[in-house]
Structure formats: C-alpha cells, structure tokens
Amino acid sequence: MKKSERLNDMIRYLNSREFFNLNDLMDKYHISKSTALRDINSLEQLGMPIFSEHGRHGRYGILKNRLLSPIIFTMDEVYALYFAMLTLEAYQSTPFHLSVNKLNEKFEHCLSKIQINQIHKMKKVLQFEIYQHNHVSRYLDKILTSILNESTCKVKYVKNNQKKSYYVQFFKISAKFGQWYATGIELHTNKYRVFRCDRITFVEEEENNSRFSIDELLSRSLEMYQAEKSIDFEVEIVEQAKDIFYKEHYPSMKIENGDKTVIKGFYNPGEEEFIAQYFMRYGHYVRSVKPESLKQIIKDRVEHLLNHYQKL
C-alpha cells in the first residue's frame, strides 16, 4: 500500500476512535514503529487534531468535537467524483436542496491548482451523453423523505387533464430518459403504481404508520405489478440486437441467450400499445412474436406509420 493510500485509510480509521497507540497502527498496516511515528506526524501536518498522553501507558488521542480531517484523493478519484457531480447539471429538479454551481465551487476549493487544471482539461476532451431533465418535479424531496420514514402520502396527480387523489406508500424514485418517476403501492387498491413526478401537484406526508417496510415493498414490487390477467410474451430477435435490449428494457422483461435470443416477459391488460411501441424499435431484427395479438398490434402501428408518411 502506498503512503498516500495508507494515510487516507488511516484518517478514516482514526476518526472512528477516541484513543489509539502505536501498536494499533503497526498491527493494522503492518508497518514499523518508525513508520508509524512518521505517519502520525504526516497526519498532524494534514490538520488531524492528534494529542499524546505520556506515562507508563502512553497513548494518542483525537480531540472531540472535531471536523473530519481532509481526505487525500488520487487523481483518478478526483476525476470520478467530478464527473459524477457533473451529471447533476442535466437535472432541472433533484431530491436534494443544492446548487450545482456552489457544489462545484466547494469541491474545487478542496483541490490543488494542479488538480483543478487537470479536471478542466479533461472536461474538454471527455464527453458523455445524458438525457436532459427539463420538466420540473417539485416534490422529489418530500417523496424521498416519506420513503426514508416509511410513511404514506396523500398525492394529487394530473394526467390527461384529469385531477385525481391517491394514498400511496412510495418505495422508489428513479430517473430515466429525461424524466423522474416515483414508484409506490396505492393503499386503497393494494396495487403497484408508477407516477411521473412532474405531474404530481401535491404531496402531504401522513402521520399514520406505514403498512410495509421498504425492503418488503422492493422485494414484492414485480409481484405487485403483475395483474391476475397479465399476458406472457416471447419475442425472438437476432443476436446483434441484444444491445438494444441492454440499453433499455423494463423489470417485467428478461433476455435468454442460447440457440436463440429471446426476450420474455409479461404485460398487463391496457399496456399492449406500450409494449408494441417498445418492440417497434427492433425493426427487422425481430424473428418471431408471441402472442399473435401482440404481433397484430405491432403490424397495425407499422401500417399506421406508413400511411402517415404516404400522406406527407
């Protein structure tokens, strides 16, 4: 282990302790007494509030009510943290109360000038595409708080110009293709439901106890989603179309690779058009579709699209 890595780990290790002695460091990091003493001196230079107690049972202590000492980052760690932070710039809304610009300023304040110059250079040459989240979702923080508290919420929701109210226990927030979604169980019907967060107009956390734990809801989510009259499907695709599946698919789907490459899953009544639209993106890579009713819906959509372009 390099000295910088050892000191980085040592800071985390000692911040969880009130006292330590040289043997603690020598045994944990397999270092000599002289190396342990030099490491303690390096930690003090970094600002860690260490004091020594002399005597027969001498030891070192960490001052109470202290701030966590600076962590030493490698350049690869700096790059990774910086670009992870940049993804927040794509979000019009987040569950966190923060300004990306201020977060960036704080982060760069902890870096050396050399590190700052390096990440600015890298930003010019390393690019990654992300979906812009342009819709405002005002209640992400409240939804996240209710999930952590395992509490239920009264929710007002607008879809197709219709306003509806629900009592929901949320258990997941996800961001996909430029949009935020909140997943929960609707308590009056005991059914799994996904809400588009920008369409939520009101959230009020209820004081009553929740019915389920987060772990229980997460483990049962697919089971709750599948309706009694759900329809199984099998769509065979050519092998090179696997990338389309890996780029986008849904929890109710899985891919099987063997002599054939087959996407299997289920959809609930009323979701036929959605599933048909999904498989249209595979184009001529599809070899077979079951059931026949799904195949017919895909054919109807293709014909409708062809008629549209013929009229242009």
C-alpha positions in Angstrom: 0.0 0.0 0.0 1.4 3.4 -1.0 1.8 6.0 1.8 -0.9 8.3 0.4 -3.3 5.4 0.3 -2.3 4.3 3.8 -2.8 7.8 5.2 -6.1 8.1 3.5 -7.3 4.9 5.1 -5.7 5.8 8.4 -7.7 9.1 8.6 -11.0 7.1 8.3 -9.8 4.5 10.8 -8.8 7.0 13.4 -11.8 9.2 13.1 -13.9 6.4 14.5 -11.7 6.1 17.6 -11.1 8.3 20.6 -7.7 6.8 21.5 -5.0 4.7 19.9 -1.4 3.6 20.3 1.5 2.8 18.0 0.8 -0.9 18.2 -2.7 -0.3 16.7 -1.2 1.3 13.6 1.7 -1.2 13.4 -0.6 -4.2 13.5 -3.3 -2.9 11.2 -1.0 -1.6 8.5 2.0 -4.0 9.0 4.4 -1.1 9.5 7.4 -0.5 11.7 7.4 1.8 14.8 9.4 4.4 13.0 7.0 4.4 10.0 4.0 4.7 12.4 5.6 7.7 14.1 6.3 9.3 10.7 2.6 8.7 9.6 1.3 10.3 12.8 3.5 13.3 12.1 2.1 13.4 8.5 -1.5 13.3 9.8 -0.8 16.2 12.1 0.5 18.2 9.2 -2.7 17.5 7.3 -4.6 19.0 10.2 -5.8 16.0 12.2 -6.1 17.1 15.8 -3.9 14.4 17.5 -2.6 14.8 21.0 -0.3 12.5 23.0 -0.6 11.3 26.6 2.7 10.5 28.3 3.4 8.0 31.0 3.7 4.2 31.5 0.6 3.6 29.4 1.1 6.4 26.9 -1.3 6.7 24.1 -2.6 9.1 21.4 -6.0 10.7 21.4 -8.2 12.5 18.9 -9.8 15.8 20.0 -13.5 15.6 20.5 -16.0 17.9 18.6 -13.5 18.0 15.7 -14.1 18.3 12.0 -13.3 15.4 9.8 -9.8 15.9 8.5 -9.2 16.3 4.8 -9.2 13.1 2.7 -6.3 12.6 0.3 -7.7 11.8 -3.2 -5.8 10.3 -6.1 -6.3 11.9 -9.5 -8.4 9.1 -10.7 -10.7 9.5 -7.6 -10.9 13.3 -8.3 -11.9 12.6 -11.9 -14.5 10.1 -10.9 -16.1 12.4 -8.3 -16.0 15.4 -10.6 -17.8 13.7 -13.5 -20.3 12.1 -11.2 -21.1 15.6 -9.9 -21.4 17.0 -13.4 -24.4 14.6 -14.1 -26.4 16.8 -11.8 -26.2 19.6 -14.3 -28.7 17.7 -16.5 -31.4 17.8 -13.9 -33.9 20.6 -13.6 -35.0 19.1 -10.3 -33.3 16.8 -7.8 -34.4 15.4 -4.4 -31.6 17.4 -2.8 -31.6 21.1 -1.8 -28.4 22.2 -3.5 -26.9 24.4 -6.2 -24.7 22.5 -8.6 -22.6 25.6 -9.1 -22.0 26.0 -5.4 -21.3 22.3 -5.0 -18.7 22.6 -7.8 -17.1 25.6 -6.1 -16.8 23.7 -2.8 -15.4 20.7 -4.5 -12.7 22.7 -6.4 -11.9 24.6 -3.1 -10.7 21.3 -1.7 -8.4 20.6 -4.7 -4.9 21.9 -5.6 -4.4 24.2 -8.6 -2.8 21.3 -10.5 -5.8 19.1 -9.9 -8.2 21.8 -10.9 -6.3 22.4 -14.2 -6.3 18.7 -14.9 -10.1 18.2 -14.5 -10.7 21.3 -16.6 -8.6 19.9 -19.4 -10.3 16.5 -19.1 -13.7 18.1 -19.3 -12.8 19.5 -22.7 -11.8 16.1 -24.2 -14.0 13.6 -22.3 -17.7 13.8 -23.1 -20.7 11.6 -22.2 -24.3 11.9 -23.2 -27.0 12.3 -20.7 -30.7 13.0 -21.1 -31.7 16.5 -20.1 -34.4 16.6 -17.4 -36.3 19.7 -18.5 -39.5 19.1 -16.5 -39.8 20.5 -13.0 -40.7 17.9 -10.3 -41.4 20.0 -7.2 -41.9 17.2 -4.7 -38.9 14.9 -5.0 -37.6 15.9 -1.6 -40.9 15.1 0.1 -41.3 11.8 -1.7 -37.7 10.8 -0.7 -38.4 11.8 2.9 -41.5 9.7 3.0 -39.6 6.7 1.7 -36.9 7.1 4.3 -39.6 7.5 7.0 -41.6 4.5 5.6 -44.7 6.7 5.8 -47.7 7.1 3.5 -48.6 10.2 1.5 -51.7 11.9 0.1 -50.9 12.7 -3.5 -52.7 14.8 -6.1 -51.9 13.9 -9.7 -52.8 15.2 -13.1 -53.0 13.0 -16.2 -54.9 13.7 -19.5 -56.2 16.9 -17.9 -57.9 14.9 -15.1 -57.1 15.5 -11.5 -57.0 12.5 -9.1 -56.1 11.9 -5.5 -54.3 8.8 -4.2 -53.0 7.5 -0.9 -49.6 6.0 -1.6 -46.6 4.5 0.1 -43.6 5.3 -2.1 -40.6 3.0 -2.1 -38.5 4.0 -5.1 -37.5 7.2 -7.1 -35.9 6.7 -10.5 -34.6 8.9 -13.3 -35.0 7.6 -16.8 -34.8 9.2 -20.3 -35.0 12.8 -19.0 -37.8 12.2 -16.5 -38.3 11.5 -12.8 -40.6 8.6 -11.7 -41.8 7.6 -8.2 -43.0 4.1 -7.6 -45.3 3.1 -4.8 -48.2 1.0 -3.7 -51.7 2.6 -3.9 -53.1 1.7 -0.5 -56.9 1.7 -1.4 -56.3 -0.9 -4.2 -53.1 -2.5 -2.9 -51.7 -2.1 -6.4 -48.2 -1.2 -7.7 -48.2 2.2 -9.4 -45.7 4.5 -11.1 -46.1 8.3 -11.0 -44.4 10.7 -13.4 -43.1 13.2 -10.9 -43.7 16.4 -12.9 -47.4 15.6 -12.9 -47.7 15.4 -9.1 -49.2 18.7 -7.9 -49.4 18.0 -4.2 -47.8 15.7 -1.6 -48.6 15.5 2.1 -47.0 13.0 4.3 -49.4 11.2 6.6 -48.7 10.7 10.3 -50.2 7.2 10.4 -47.9 4.1 10.4 -47.0 2.6 7.1 -48.2 -0.9 6.1 -44.9 -2.2 4.7 -41.2 -1.8 5.2 -39.1 -0.6 2.3 -37.4 -4.0 1.9 -40.7 -5.7 1.7 -42.0 -3.4 -1.0 -38.9 -3.6 -3.0 -38.9 -7.4 -2.9 -42.6 -7.6 -3.8 -42.6 -4.8 -6.4 -42.7 -7.0 -9.5 -45.2 -9.4 -7.9 -47.5 -6.5 -7.1 -47.1 -5.0 -10.6 -48.2 -8.2 -12.4 -52.0 -8.4 -12.7 -54.0 -11.6 -12.4 -54.8 -11.4 -16.2 -51.3 -10.5 -17.3 -50.3 -11.7 -20.8 -47.0 -13.5 -21.4 -44.9 -12.7 -24.5 -41.9 -14.1 -26.3 -40.1 -12.1 -28.9 -37.1 -13.7 -30.7 -34.5 -11.3 -32.0 -31.2 -11.7 -33.9 -28.2 -11.8 -31.6 -26.7 -8.5 -32.7 -29.9 -6.8 -31.4 -29.1 -7.6 -27.8 -27.5 -4.1 -27.4 -31.0 -2.6 -27.9 -32.3 -4.6 -25.0 -29.4 -3.8 -22.7 -29.7 -0.1 -23.5 -33.4 -0.1 -22.5 -35.7 -2.7 -21.0 -38.2 -3.0 -18.2 -38.3 -5.1 -15.0 -41.1 -7.3 -16.5 -38.6 -8.4 -19.2 -35.6 -10.7 -19.4 -33.4 -11.9 -22.2 -32.4 -15.5 -22.7 -29.4 -16.5 -24.8 -28.9 -20.0 -26.2 -29.6 -21.4 -29.6 -32.0 -18.5 -29.9 -32.0 -15.0 -28.4 -35.4 -14.4 -26.9 -36.9 -11.6 -24.9 -39.5 -13.0 -22.4 -41.9 -11.2 -20.1 -45.4 -10.1 -19.4 -47.6 -7.1 -19.8 -50.9 -6.2 -18.1 -54.2 -5.5 -19.9 -54.1 -2.0 -21.3 -50.4 -2.0 -21.8 -50.5 -3.6 -25.3 -49.8 -0.4 -27.2 -46.9 0.5 -24.9 -45.2 -3.0 -25.4 -45.9 -2.8 -29.2 -44.2 0.6 -29.4 -41.2 -0.8 -27.5 -40.7 -3.7 -29.9 -41.1 -1.5 -33.0 -37.6 -0.1 -32.2 -36.1 -3.5 -33.0 -37.3 -3.2 -36.6 -36.2 -6.0 -38.9 -34.1 -7.6 -36.1 -37.3 -9.4 -34.9 -37.7 -13.0 -36.0 -40.9 -14.0 -34.3 -43.6 -12.6 -31.9 -45.9 -14.4 -29.5 -48.8 -14.0 -28.8 -50.3 -13.3 -32.2 -52.4 -10.5 -30.7 -49.2 -8.5 -29.9 -47.8 -9.2 -33.4 -51.1 -7.8 -34.9 -50.8 -4.6 -32.8 -47.3 -4.1 -34.0 -48.4 -4.6 -37.6 -51.2 -2.1 -37.2 -48.8 0.5 -35.8 -46.4 0.0 -38.7 -49.2 0.4 -41.2 -50.5 3.5 -39.5 -47.0 5.0 -39.6 -46.6 4.1 -43.3 -50.0 5.7 -44.1 -48.9 8.8 -42.3 -45.7 9.2 -44.4 -47.5 8.4 -47.6 -49.8 11.4 -46.9 -46.9 13.8 -46.3 
